[in-house]
Amino acid sequence: MTSAEHQKGRVRPPVAAVVVMAALFAPNVLWAANAADQLYERTLMTAADARCRLFATPIAAALDAARAQARGATLRSGVSEQQVFALEQRARAKAGAAACDSKDLTLAASRVKAAFDGYAQMQSMNYPGDVASWKADRASSATIPFWRLSQASTFGGDRLMFGLAGRAKAVTAVATFENGQRPYAARVILRDVRRTLGPYIANQSSRGLDGKVAPRNASLVFNAESREEAPPTLLPTGAKTGLAFRFPSTVAEAMSQLDPREAVIVEFAFTGRGSEITRKAYVEVGDFAAGRAFLH
């Protein structure tokens, strides 16, 4: 089936046939006509798991990460957020109509387990984007904070690490500044999906992230909740010192709703002569949602 057929609401095959077919393929293999079909099948399976408890946590996390990747690929292909939402709703409705104890669903679940078992055992993953990439790591320590999901960025002579850190997967920005200045505050600024109809992408072919952010009046602004000296394990490679800013956990959920082609602003505020001075770093959204799901 093509995405156009999804959008026209044509009759889908029985849920058992759909999920059995989806189970035969590994997470990163394109089997269907396009990403929208992958999104449909993986959403269907995650919805069935949520209702019927088909999979252990590692398999469920691997499947959800694959679903998030398919969602990002669908948006990258040009399908609108509204169309993606409608497609996901249809998949969940189809999953809701399947009996949890049906033989076909049981068979489909067993094949999903086999297909995703190796993926579920992986401890790290890289999610490349158009400009930058996310690195996900399931390893954690009770005493030493490590990056669980991170992206590196440079802005001028300054450097940034941004992502989820520590066992709590706290939204964190760690920055070092070439001239030794120290910002007194930091903010994360990203598009408000409730007040916009889609991403603001000035030029699809441009690799500059500054043209892939929403205007301030269409954005959410999250202020850092804390500022402290960054632990060595969170510093950019080669850096000796830096500041760590921790943000509300709601930032991660808000980022997960964005289009993968978008960018997020991390803004640092410095005391100036009579006014605030800011410096902006840009983080590509990319497969943030998939990396986040991988960690669960």
C-alpha positions in Angstrom: 0.0 0.0 0.0 1.1 3.5 -0.7 0.8 6.6 1.6 -1.8 7.9 -0.9 -3.9 4.8 -0.3 -3.6 5.5 3.5 -4.8 9.0 3.0 -7.8 8.0 0.8 -8.9 5.6 3.5 -8.9 2.5 1.3 -9.5 -0.9 2.9 -6.4 -2.3 4.6 -5.7 -6.0 4.8 -6.7 -7.8 8.1 -4.6 -6.7 11.0 -3.1 -10.2 11.3 -1.8 -10.0 7.8 -0.4 -6.5 8.3 1.5 -7.3 11.5 2.8 -10.6 10.3 4.3 -8.9 7.3 5.8 -6.1 9.5 7.4 -8.7 11.7 9.4 -10.2 9.0 11.7 -7.3 8.5 14.5 -5.8 10.7 14.0 -2.3 12.0 16.2 -0.5 9.5 15.2 -2.3 6.3 12.8 -0.6 3.9 10.2 -3.2 2.9 7.2 -1.2 2.0 6.6 1.3 -0.8 7.6 4.2 1.4 8.2 5.4 5.0 4.5 6.1 5.6 3.7 2.4 5.2 6.5 1.6 7.8 5.0 4.2 10.1 1.6 2.6 9.8 2.8 -0.9 10.5 5.0 0.0 13.4 2.4 2.3 15.0 -0.1 -0.6 14.7 2.3 -3.0 16.5 3.2 -0.5 19.3 -0.5 0.2 19.9 -1.3 -3.5 20.0 1.6 -4.0 22.5 0.3 -1.1 24.7 -3.1 -2.8 24.9 -2.1 -6.5 25.0 1.3 -6.4 26.6 2.9 -8.5 23.8 6.5 -7.7 24.4 9.1 -7.4 27.1 10.5 -3.9 27.7 13.6 -4.2 25.5 11.6 -5.4 22.5 8.9 -2.8 23.1 11.6 -0.1 23.3 13.3 -1.3 20.1 9.9 -1.4 18.3 9.0 2.1 19.5 12.4 3.5 18.4 11.8 2.0 15.0 8.4 3.6 14.9 9.8 7.0 15.8 12.4 6.6 13.0 9.7 5.8 10.5 7.7 8.9 11.7 10.7 11.1 11.1 11.3 9.6 7.6 7.7 10.1 6.8 7.9 13.8 7.7 11.2 14.1 5.8 9.4 12.7 2.7 7.0 15.7 2.7 4.0 14.3 4.4 2.3 17.0 6.6 2.0 16.7 10.4 -1.8 16.5 10.0 -1.5 13.6 7.5 0.9 11.8 9.8 -1.4 12.2 12.8 -4.4 10.9 10.8 -2.3 7.9 9.6 -1.3 7.1 13.2 -4.9 7.3 14.4 -5.9 4.8 11.7 -3.2 2.4 12.7 -4.2 2.6 16.4 -7.8 2.0 15.5 -6.9 -1.0 13.5 -4.8 -2.4 16.4 -7.7 -1.7 18.7 -9.9 -4.0 16.7 -7.6 -7.0 17.0 -8.3 -9.6 19.7 -5.3 -9.9 22.0 -5.6 -13.7 22.2 -6.0 -14.2 18.5 -3.7 -16.8 16.9 -2.7 -14.4 14.1 -1.7 -11.7 16.6 0.2 -14.2 18.7 2.1 -15.4 15.6 2.8 -11.8 14.6 4.1 -11.0 18.0 6.5 -14.0 18.0 7.9 -12.9 14.6 8.4 -9.3 15.8 10.3 -10.6 18.8 12.6 -12.6 16.5 13.1 -9.6 14.2 13.8 -7.1 16.9 15.7 -9.3 19.4 19.2 -8.3 18.2 18.3 -4.7 18.0 16.9 -4.8 21.5 20.3 -6.0 22.8 22.3 -3.2 21.3 23.8 -0.8 23.8 24.5 2.2 21.5 23.1 3.7 18.3 24.0 6.6 16.0 21.2 8.5 14.3 22.6 10.6 11.5 20.7 13.7 10.4 21.1 16.2 7.5 23.6 18.3 9.4 24.4 16.6 12.7 23.7 13.3 14.5 22.5 12.0 17.8 24.4 9.4 19.7 22.4 7.1 22.0 23.9 5.0 24.8 21.9 2.7 27.1 24.8 2.3 29.5 24.4 4.3 32.8 26.1 4.8 36.1 24.6 5.5 39.5 27.4 7.9 40.4 29.0 9.3 37.3 26.9 11.3 34.8 27.3 10.2 31.2 25.5 11.3 28.0 22.6 9.0 27.3 21.6 10.9 24.1 23.8 13.7 22.8 24.5 16.0 19.9 27.6 18.2 19.5 27.5 21.7 18.1 29.8 24.6 17.5 28.8 28.2 17.3 31.6 30.6 16.5 34.5 29.6 18.7 32.2 28.2 21.3 31.1 24.6 21.8 28.0 22.8 23.0 26.9 19.3 24.0 23.1 18.9 24.2 20.9 16.0 25.0 19.8 13.7 27.9 22.3 13.0 30.6 22.6 10.6 33.6 20.3 7.9 34.8 17.5 10.4 35.0 18.0 11.4 31.4 17.9 15.0 32.3 17.7 17.5 29.4 21.1 19.2 29.6 23.2 21.7 27.8 27.0 21.9 28.5 28.8 24.8 26.9 32.4 26.1 26.8 33.2 29.6 25.6 36.3 30.6 23.8 36.8 33.9 25.6 36.1 32.5 29.0 32.9 34.4 29.6 30.2 32.7 31.7 26.5 33.0 30.9 24.2 33.6 33.8 21.2 31.8 32.2 20.3 29.6 29.3 17.1 28.9 27.4 15.8 26.3 24.9 13.6 27.7 22.2 11.5 25.5 19.9 8.4 25.6 17.8 5.1 25.4 19.5 3.2 22.6 17.6 -0.1 23.7 19.1 0.1 27.1 17.5 1.6 26.3 14.2 0.6 24.1 11.2 4.1 22.8 10.4 7.8 23.6 10.5 9.4 26.8 9.4 12.1 25.7 6.9 13.3 28.6 4.9 15.3 26.5 2.4 15.0 22.7 2.2 18.4 22.5 0.5 20.2 24.7 3.0 22.4 23.0 5.5 22.2 26.0 7.9 20.1 25.3 10.9 19.5 29.0 11.6 16.9 28.9 8.8 15.0 26.0 10.3 13.6 27.5 13.4 10.2 29.1 14.1 9.8 32.8 14.9 9.9 33.7 18.6 6.2 34.4 18.7 5.4 30.9 17.5 7.8 29.2 19.9 8.0 27.8 23.4 10.8 29.1 25.7 12.1 26.9 28.5 14.4 28.4 31.0 17.2 26.4 32.6 16.3 25.2 36.1 19.9 25.0 37.3 23.5 26.0 36.4 26.6 24.3 37.7 30.2 23.4 36.8 30.0 20.6 34.2 31.3 17.2 35.2 34.3 16.1 33.1 32.3 13.2 31.6 29.8 15.7 30.0 32.3 18.2 28.6 32.9 18.4 24.8 35.9 16.4 23.7 39.2 18.1 24.8 37.5 20.8 26.9 38.8 21.2 30.5 35.9 23.3 31.9 32.4 24.2 31.1 29.0 25.0 32.5 26.0 22.6 32.6 22.5 23.9 32.4 19.6 21.5 33.3 16.1 22.1 31.7 12.6 20.9 32.5 11.8 17.3 31.4 9.0 18.7 29.3 11.7 19.9 26.8 12.3 16.3 25.7 8.6 15.7 25.0 8.3 19.0 23.1 11.3 18.1 21.0 9.9 14.7 20.2 6.9 16.3 18.6 8.9 18.3 16.1 9.7 17.7 12.4 13.2 16.1 12.1 14.2 18.8 9.6 13.8 21.5 12.2 16.3 23.0 14.6 16.1 24.0 18.2 17.9 27.1 19.6 19.9 26.9 22.8 20.4 30.5 23.9 22.9 31.7 26.4 22.5 35.0 28.2 25.4 37.2 29.4 25.4 40.4 31.4 26.1 43.4 29.1 26.4 47.1 29.6 22.8 48.0 30.3 21.3 45.1 28.4 21.5 41.4 28.0 23.8 39.9 25.4 23.0 36.5 24.0 24.7 33.8 22.0 22.8 31.2 20.1 23.6 27.6 19.3 21.5 25.4 17.0 20.7 21.7 17.5 19.1 19.6 14.7 16.0 17.8 15.8 16.7 14.8 13.6 15.9 11.5 15.1 15.8 12.8 18.7 12.5 11.0 19.3 13.9 7.7 18.0 17.0 8.0 20.2 14.9 8.8 23.2 12.7 5.8 22.6 15.9 3.6 22.2 16.9 4.4 25.8 13.7 3.1 27.4 
